[in-house]
């Protein structure tokens, strides 16, 4: 090892770029930490600094800076990093932030476009695809006007495309 080798950056030292659209959140007992669940695009590591925002806030929203304390790939399966998959992330002292479906976690390197796409994907996956826009009163109270408009746009697109797909399948079956 030469004198200049100490100054070379290792590949793992590079900050990873990622975004995660929150699909659900869980408070932890006796702590200000919180667990959020969603699809991470890119690579997130334990110890990473993350920004948290409600991308759709109708007014100037707050941005929280916190740290990833833990990663779970599935119940009981912990990891030091995750890439392009559904995860649960334990976040340090984030319980007071107004998390909701569509809240976005992102690294400093993430683009505005990536943050927007994570927001849309979380709303579409959780609220439209899985729940068909059946919302609780608490969810309605937390939701912004932008959230409602985005969900309605996604729901209309989803229903239209599903109907067309079903018609195509029926035509193929009738031809047989």
C-alpha positions in Angstrom: 0.0 0.0 0.0 1.5 3.3 -1.1 1.1 6.7 0.5 -1.5 7.8 -2.1 -3.7 4.7 -1.7 -5.0 6.0 1.6 -6.5 8.9 -0.3 -8.3 6.8 -2.9 -12.0 6.4 -2.3 -13.4 3.0 -2.0 -16.5 2.1 -4.1 -18.6 1.7 -0.9 -17.6 5.2 0.3 -19.5 6.8 -2.5 -22.9 8.1 -1.3 -25.6 6.0 -2.9 -28.5 7.7 -4.7 -32.0 6.4 -3.8 -35.6 7.4 -3.4 -38.4 5.6 -1.5 -42.1 6.4 -1.7 -43.7 5.6 1.7 -46.6 3.2 1.4 -47.1 2.7 5.2 -45.6 3.7 8.5 -45.4 2.2 12.0 -44.7 4.0 15.3 -42.4 2.3 17.7 -43.1 2.1 21.4 -41.1 4.2 23.8 -39.0 5.9 21.1 -39.1 8.7 18.6 -37.9 6.4 15.9 -40.3 5.2 13.2 -40.5 2.5 10.6 -41.6 3.3 7.0 -42.3 0.8 4.3 -42.0 1.3 0.5 -40.2 0.5 -2.6 -36.6 1.8 -2.7 -35.2 2.7 -6.1 -31.4 2.8 -6.0 -29.3 1.8 -3.0 -29.9 2.7 0.6 -27.5 1.8 3.4 -27.7 1.7 7.2 -26.3 5.0 8.5 -27.3 6.9 5.3 -28.5 10.5 5.8 -32.0 10.9 4.2 -34.3 13.8 3.4 -38.0 13.3 4.1 -40.7 15.4 2.4 -44.4 15.4 1.6 -43.8 16.2 -2.0 -47.4 17.1 -2.6 -47.8 19.7 0.2 -50.1 22.4 -1.1 -48.1 25.0 0.9 -44.4 25.2 1.6 -43.7 21.8 3.2 -41.0 21.0 5.7 -38.0 18.8 4.9 -36.7 16.5 7.6 -33.1 15.3 7.7 -32.7 12.0 9.5 -30.6 8.8 9.5 -31.4 5.2 8.5 -30.9 3.1 11.7 -32.0 -0.3 10.2 -33.1 -2.0 7.0 -35.5 -5.0 6.9 -36.0 -6.8 3.5 -38.8 -9.0 4.9 -40.0 -9.7 8.5 -37.0 -10.8 10.5 -34.5 -10.5 7.6 -32.2 -7.5 8.4 -29.6 -6.1 6.0 -26.9 -3.4 5.8 -28.1 -2.2 2.4 -31.0 -2.7 0.0 -31.3 -2.0 -3.7 -34.4 -1.8 -5.9 -36.8 -3.7 -3.7 -39.6 -3.3 -1.0 -38.1 -2.5 2.4 -38.8 -1.4 5.8 -36.5 1.4 7.1 -36.1 2.4 10.7 -35.6 6.2 10.9 -34.0 8.0 13.8 -36.2 10.5 15.7 -38.7 10.9 12.9 -42.0 10.1 14.7 -43.1 13.8 14.8 -42.9 14.2 11.0 -46.4 14.0 9.4 -45.8 10.8 7.4 -48.5 9.6 5.0 -48.8 7.5 1.9 -46.7 9.3 -0.7 -44.2 10.8 1.7 -40.8 10.5 0.0 -37.4 9.7 1.4 -34.4 10.5 -0.8 -30.7 11.0 -0.8 -29.0 14.2 -1.7 -28.1 12.9 -5.1 -31.7 12.2 -6.1 -33.3 14.3 -8.8 -36.6 16.1 -8.5 -38.0 13.8 -11.2 -37.0 10.7 -9.2 -38.6 12.2 -6.1 -41.8 12.9 -8.0 -41.8 9.4 -9.6 -41.5 7.8 -6.1 -44.4 9.9 -4.8 -46.6 8.8 -7.7 -45.6 5.2 -7.5 -46.3 5.0 -3.8 -49.8 6.5 -4.2 -50.6 4.3 -7.2 -49.3 1.1 -5.7 -50.9 1.5 -2.2 -54.0 3.7 -2.7 -55.1 2.8 -6.2 -53.9 -0.7 -7.0 -54.3 -2.3 -3.6 -57.1 -0.3 -2.0 -59.1 1.1 -5.0 -59.1 4.6 -3.3 -61.0 3.3 -0.2 -59.6 5.8 2.4 -60.0 6.1 6.2 -61.0 9.4 7.7 -57.5 9.8 9.1 -56.0 9.4 5.6 -58.5 11.9 4.2 -57.6 14.4 6.9 -53.8 14.0 6.2 -54.2 14.1 2.4 -53.4 17.2 0.4 -55.5 18.4 -2.6 -52.6 17.3 -4.8 -52.7 13.8 -3.3 -56.4 13.6 -4.2 -56.0 14.8 -7.7 -53.0 12.5 -8.3 -54.9 9.5 -7.0 -57.9 10.3 -9.1 -55.7 10.6 -12.2 -54.0 7.3 -11.5 -57.3 5.6 -10.7 -58.9 6.8 -14.0 -55.8 5.6 -15.9 -55.8 2.2 -14.1 -59.5 1.5 -14.7 -59.3 2.5 -18.3 -56.3 0.4 -19.0 -57.7 -2.6 -17.1 -61.0 -2.4 -19.0 -59.1 -2.3 -22.3 -56.9 -5.3 -21.3 -60.0 -7.3 -20.3 -61.6 -6.6 -23.6 -58.5 -7.7 -25.5 -58.4 -11.0 -23.5 -62.1 -11.6 -24.1 -61.6 -11.1 -27.9 -58.7 -13.6 -27.9 -60.9 -16.2 -26.0 -63.8 -15.7 -28.3 -61.6 -16.2 -31.4 -60.6 -19.6 -30.2 
